[in-house]
C-alpha cells in the first residue's frame, strides 16, 4: 500500500469529520447551551449607572456605601424551567420573558444592615430592587391597602410592568 495515499485519505476523513462536527455545533448550540439565550444589550457600566439612578430617584443617598457589580444568573429559576420545559423552550423564555441573566448591583456599609440591591436583566429590563433597613429603624406603619398601592405604583411606573397581564 502507498503510505501517501493513506495519509491523504485519513486527512480527508478528519477534515470531513471536523466540518460535520462544526455544522452540528452551529445547528444545535442554542438548544444545548443555556448561555446562548443571553441577549447583552446592557454593559456593566450601563447597569451601574442605571442602578445608581434608580436608587437615587427613590430619594436614597449612596454616600458612604461601597458598591459591587457582578453578572450572574438565577440558578433555581433556570434549573426549574429547564427540567419542566426542556432546554429549547426554557431558552426561549430566558430570551423573551424570564430575566434569569442579570447585572447585580449592591450598595452596603460593612457591619451595618442597611443596603440597596438592584438587578437589571442583560437586555436592560429592571428585574429586582430591594432596600434593606435595620430592624429597629423608624418607618411608616402602613396597612395592607396602602402598602399594596405603593408597590403597584413602583412596579408600573418604575419597572414598567403592565399588571393587567396578571
C-alpha positions in Angstrom: 0.0 0.0 0.0 1.1 3.5 -0.7 1.6 5.5 2.5 1.0 8.9 0.9 -2.4 7.7 -0.2 -3.4 6.5 3.3 -2.3 9.8 4.8 -4.4 11.8 2.3 -7.4 9.6 2.9 -7.0 10.0 6.6 -6.6 13.7 6.3 -9.8 14.0 4.2 -11.7 11.8 6.7 -10.6 14.0 9.6 -11.4 17.2 7.6 -14.9 15.8 6.8 -15.5 14.9 10.5 -14.3 18.3 11.6 -16.7 20.1 9.1 -19.6 17.8 10.2 -18.8 18.5 13.9 -18.8 22.2 13.3 -22.1 22.1 11.5 -23.7 20.0 14.3 -22.3 22.5 16.8 -23.7 25.5 14.9 -27.1 24.0 14.4 -27.7 22.7 18.0 -25.7 25.3 20.0 -28.8 27.3 21.0 -30.6 24.2 22.1 -27.7 22.7 24.0 -26.3 25.7 25.9 -28.5 27.9 28.2 -25.9 30.7 27.8 -26.9 31.0 24.2 -30.1 32.8 25.4 -28.2 35.8 26.8 -29.1 39.0 25.0 -26.5 41.6 26.1 -27.9 45.0 25.5 -26.6 46.5 28.7 -22.9 46.7 29.7 -21.6 46.6 33.2 -21.1 50.4 33.2 -24.6 51.0 32.0 -26.0 48.6 34.6 -24.1 50.5 37.4 -25.3 53.9 36.1 -28.9 52.7 35.7 -28.9 51.1 39.2 -27.4 54.2 40.8 -30.0 56.4 39.1 -32.8 54.2 40.2 -31.7 54.2 43.9 -31.2 58.0 43.9 -34.6 58.5 42.2 -36.1 56.9 45.2 -34.6 59.7 47.3 -31.9 57.4 48.8 -28.4 58.6 49.5 -25.5 56.4 48.5 -22.8 58.4 50.1 -20.5 56.3 52.3 -21.7 53.0 50.7 -19.5 50.5 49.0 -20.7 49.3 45.6 -20.3 45.9 43.9 -21.4 45.0 40.4 -21.4 41.4 39.1 -23.0 39.4 36.3 -24.8 36.3 37.4 -27.8 34.1 36.9 -30.8 32.9 38.8 -29.9 29.3 39.1 -33.1 28.0 40.8 -35.3 29.5 38.1 -33.0 28.1 35.3 -33.0 24.6 36.7 -36.7 24.6 37.4 -37.7 25.8 33.9 -35.2 23.5 32.1 -36.4 20.4 34.0 -40.1 21.2 33.4 -40.0 22.7 29.9 -36.8 21.3 28.3 -33.8 23.3 27.2 -35.2 24.6 23.9 -38.4 26.0 25.4 -36.7 27.3 28.5 -34.1 29.1 26.4 -36.9 30.9 24.5 -38.4 32.0 27.9 -35.0 33.1 29.1 -34.5 35.2 26.0 -38.0 36.8 25.9 -39.8 36.6 29.2 -37.9 35.5 32.3 -34.8 37.6 33.0 -32.5 34.9 34.5 -29.2 36.6 33.4 -28.7 39.7 35.4 -26.3 42.5 36.3 -26.5 42.6 40.1 -25.5 45.9 41.8 -25.3 46.2 45.6 -24.5 49.1 47.9 -23.7 48.3 51.5 -21.8 49.5 54.6 -19.7 47.0 56.4 -21.2 45.7 59.7 -24.5 47.5 59.0 -27.8 46.1 58.0 -28.6 49.0 55.6 -28.1 48.1 51.9 -29.6 48.5 48.5 -29.7 45.9 45.7 -30.7 46.5 42.1 -30.7 43.9 39.3 -31.1 44.5 35.6 -31.6 41.8 33.0 -28.8 41.6 30.4 -31.3 43.2 27.9 -31.8 46.2 30.2 -35.1 45.4 31.9 -35.4 46.1 35.6 -35.6 42.8 37.3 -35.1 43.5 41.0 -35.0 46.2 43.6 -34.5 45.8 47.3 -33.9 48.2 50.2 -32.8 46.6 53.5 -33.2 48.7 56.6 -32.2 47.9 60.1 -34.9 46.1 62.2 -35.0 48.9 64.7 -35.2 51.8 62.2 -38.2 54.1 62.4 -40.6 53.8 59.5 -44.1 54.2 58.4 -46.8 51.9 59.7 -48.9 51.0 56.6 -52.0 48.9 56.3 -52.1 46.3 53.6 -54.0 48.6 51.1 -51.5 51.4 51.4 -48.5 49.1 51.1 -50.1 47.5 48.0 -50.8 50.8 46.4 -47.1 51.8 46.8 -45.9 48.5 45.5 -48.2 48.7 42.5 -47.2 52.2 41.7 -43.5 51.2 41.8 -43.9 48.1 39.6 -45.9 50.0 37.0 -44.1 53.4 37.0 -40.5 52.4 37.7 -40.3 48.8 36.4 -42.7 49.4 33.5 -44.6 46.2 34.2 -48.2 46.0 32.8 -50.1 44.4 35.7 -53.2 44.0 33.6 -51.4 40.8 32.2 -51.5 39.3 35.7 
